[in-house]
Amino acid sequence: MFRLSMERRQGITGQRWRLRARKYLTTALLLFAGLACASATAAAPAADAQSPAPSKPLSPGQSLRARAYLLRLFGPSSKNQAAPHFDAKEQQVAASLIAGLDDTHSWLLRKSLSQSRQYVVVHGQSGFTGWVNPFTGVWVVGVWQRKGADWTLTALTPALAEELKQPMAASEKPGLNAAWLNPSTKPVEGLVEQERTAAAWFKDSAKGGSLAAVVQDQKRAARARAVLVARQAALHLSLVQARDRQGYQGYQEALTKLLSGTTDAAGSGSALEHQLAVIPEKVRQSMLPVMALDQKTGLTFVVQSPKAPGLVLFVHFAPDSAGQPQPARARLALLFSQRSLG
């Protein structure tokens, strides 16, 4: 029987999953939508005279969250859509993140950012943003200064979880080296637990002053960036290796069909497809494979959308009697795409 379970601190299984999934997803996606609207407000040109005035100004945390979200979404480049909303000094700070990288390494870094969640801490006139890739455990830390209602980016640098005293993985081991892929823990449960740990450590590091010290160490930043690129390459390698699996094309097509919500001629669709309908269509159809876990009983795809990186879906496909891949089960890890930590 098809089953979709949601992990948010504890697993939710059985017949009650639909109501609880809708409750959690609705809350998370309303928060996401609100942030997207705030970002659009920051990114939009001056409203015309007929546009209604905003009912309430953004709080310092909300305005920082919107600015940082815009930068993360479009990446560190003077040629992207976010560039007009950052001055020349800020663009220089952002561009330093990819300075000196070749095209492949630059692509890997941008890919890491597109998969990252965002944390925000406001501490007086200073603000800290943390973009952390949940799969590799590598951070990009932003330092901001507030003048009036405006935030200015002053530093942007990679950092390893270990440098934030976050016990996730050893810093320079080869390969993905992901703590959430622990044999003693189910991957989806490990990913959710890691989110809780990441939030606590980032908040403590920001308010305790250690983040500022981490950002100032240029040699450390260069080493962390190299580890970021290496881990992202290892993450991508899992997809490359999966393509060598016999019948991979069929698995990929089955995943695309499942996420697109394609139904048969009678419009019935699969049971699992109907269960996944709780995820908004635009988010679900923008989901992309992040990695593929090759298992004896089939293939498990880990998928995520850049539009809502806090929703991570694990979908397992197993061959039927004719050898055709069929969706067998799915588990949804509900993280937070954007988070303000008080």
N, C-alpha and C positions, 0 to 999 in steps of 0.2 A: 504494500500500500504506500502511495506517495506520502511524503511528510515534509513539512517545512517547520523548522523550529527556530526560535529566536534566542540569541544569547545576549543578555544584558545583566551582568552579574551572575545570574543563574539561568539555566536553560528553561525554555517554555515549550512544552510538548503536549501532544494529545489534542483533544477536541477544543480546548479553550484557546488554542494559539491564535485563532483568527481575530477574536475580539481584542486580545491583549496586543497582538501585533499591530492592529490598526491603531490602537491607542498610542503605543510607543512611536510608531512610524509617523502618525499624524503630528504628534508633538515635535518630533525631531525635524520633520520636513517643514512644519510651520516656522520653526526657528530658522531653518536654512533659507526658506523663502524670504523671511524678514531680513536676513543678512544680505541676501541677494538684492533685495530692494534697496537696502541701505547702500550697497556697493554701486548699484545703478544710479542712485542719487548722487554719489560722489563722482561717478564717471560721466554723468550726463552734462551737456552744455547748459548754459543758463536757461531756465524755464521761461517760456513766453508769458506775456501778461495775463493770458487766460488760465494758466496753470494755477491750481490752488496752492496756497502756502502750506508748508508742513505744519501739522498741528502741534508738534512738540520737537524742540531741538534734540539732536543726538547727545547722549551723555559722552564724556571723554572715552570711556571704554568702547561704546558703540562706534564712535567716529574712528577710533584707532583700528578697531576690528574691520570696519568697512575699507579703510585705506590699505591695510595689510592684505585683506582678501583680494582686492583688485590687483595688487602687485603679484601675489602668489598665483592667481588665476592666469595671468598673461605672461609671467616669467620675467627674468632679469634681462631686458633688452631695450635699447633706445628706439627700436622700431615697432614695439608692440602697442596695443591699444591703451595701455595704462600710462605710457610715457608722457602724454600731454598734461597729466595731472600730478607730475613730480618735477621739481625744478632741476636745473643742470647738476647741482651737487648731489641731489638724491639719485639721479640717473647714474651718476658716476659711481656712487656707493653700490647700487644694484648691479651695475655692469661688472664690478670687481669680482662678483661671485663666479663669473664664467671667464674672466680674463685669463688668456693664455691656454685655454682648453681647445683641443681640436674639435671638429664638428661632431664626432662620435661621442666624446666625453661631454661636450656641451649638451647634446641631446639626452644623454643619460641623466645629467643633473636636472634638466628641465622636466624629464619624466618623473624623477623623484619628487619634485615640487608639486606636480599635478596630482600625485597620489597622497600628498601630505595633509594631515589635519593641522588646524591652527589653534594655538592657545594665545591668550592675551592677558597680560598683567599690567595694571596701572598703579604706579607707586609715586604719588605726588605729581611732579611735573615730568617724570620719566615714565616711559612705557616700554614694555618688552613683548615681543611677539616670538612665538616658537612654532616653526613648521616642522613637524616630525612625520617621517614616513613610517607608518605602522608596521610595514613588512621588513624594513632594514634597520629600524631603530636609530637612524641618523637624523640630526636636527639641523635646521638653519635658523639661527637666532638673529632677530632684528632689535636694534636699540633705537628708540624714538624720543624726541624732546617736544614738549608741548609749549606753544606760545599762544595764549588766548584759547581759541577753540580749535586751533590747527595743530596737527602733528607733523614733525619733520623727521625723516629717516636719517640717522647718523652713522649706522653701522649695520652690516649684514654679513654674517659669517657662519660657516658650517661648524658643527660641534657634535661630538659623539656622546651617546647616552652615559657612558662611563665617566666622561668629563663633567657631567652634571651630577655625578655620584648616584646615577640611576642604575641599579643592578640588572642589566638586560643582556649584555653580551660582552665578550672580551674584544678589545678595540681593534686589533690588527690581525686577527686570524683570517686566513683566506676563505673565500666563499661567502655565502649569504650570512652564515653564522647568526641566525635568528633565534632568539631565546624562546619565542612563541612556538617554534617547531620543536617542541620537547616531546620525546617518545612517551613520557608519562602523562602528558596532557593532550586533550583533543585540540587541534589547531585553532578552532574557532573560540574555544574557551580561553586558550592562551593569549589570543589576540585581544580579547575583551579585558582580561586581567592586566595586560600590559598597558592598556589605555588608562586604567585607574592609577597605576603606578606612575606613568608618564605625567599625568596631570599634577599629582602631588609633588613630584620632584621638581617640576618646572616652576611651580608656584614658590616652593621653598628656595630654589636657587635664585629666582628673580628678586624676592624680597630680602634674601640673606646677603645679596651683593656678589655672589660668585659668578653670576652670568656676565656682569661687566668685566670681571677679571678674565674670563674665558675669551671674550670678544677681543680683548686687547693683545692677546698672544698670537702674533702672525705666524710663527712656525707651527704652533699647534693647529691653527686654522688651515694651513696648507696640508698638513697631515690628515686632518679630518676630511677635507675635500677629496683627497685621494681615496680614503676609505669609503666615502659616500659613493663615488663613481664605481669603485670595485664591487661594492655590495649591490648596487643597482644593476651592474652588468651580470652578476651572479643570479639576480632575480629574473632578469630577462632571459638568461640562459635556460632556465627551466622551461620556458615556452619554446625556445629553439629546439631543445632536446625532445620535447613532446611531439614536435612535428615529424620526428623520425619514427614515431610509433606507427605501426601498421594500422591503417584506417583512421588516422588523425583527422583527415579532411571531413569524414563523417561526423566525428565528435564535434568539430568546430561548427559545422552546419547545424547540428542538433542544438548546440548552445545558442547560436544566432536565432534559430526559430523559437526557442523557448523564451528568450529575452524580448523578442519582437512581438510576442503575443499572437503569432500566426496560428490560425485555426484551420481545421480541415473544411471541406466543402459544406459540411453540415453546421459548421460554426461551433462545434463542441469543444475542441481544444482538449489538452490533457488536464488531469486534476491538479498537477503541480503548477501548470501554467495559470490556472484560475487562482491558485493560492498566491502566486507572485504578483497578481494584479493589484495587491495592496500597495505595491511600490508605484509611484506616479510614472506614467508612460514615458515622459521625457527623460526621467532619471534612468528607468529600466533600460530603455533603448540606447542610452549613451554608455551603458556599462561595457567595459572592455576587460579581457582576460589580463590579469596581472601575473599569474603564474599557473602552472599546471602540475599537479601531483600525480605521478604515474603509479598506479596501484594494480595489484594482481587482478582485482575484480573490475577494473575499468580505469577511468580517468576522472580526476576531480579538478575542476576549474575554480580558481579564486578570481572573482570579478569585482570590479569597482567602477564608479563613475567619477570623473573629475568634477562634475557638478555637485556631487554629494559624497565626498571621499569618506565620510563617516559610515556609509552603508557598504559593508563588505559581504558578498554572497559566495558561499561555497556550494557548488553544484556538482554532484557525482553522477556520472553516466556509466552504465554497465551495458554490455552487449546482450541482445535478446537471443532467442534460439536460432535466429537467422544470421546472427553476427552483427546486427545493426545497433548502434548505440542508442540507448533510451535513457531519459532522465530518471534516476532512481530515488534521489533524495536531495534536499537542499537545506542549508543552515545559514542563517543571517546573523552576522555580528553587527550590532548597532553601537557604533562609536559616536563621537560628536565631531562633526565637520569643523565647527568653530566653537570656541569655548572661552568665556571670560572667567578668569580665576580671581576671586576677591581676596 
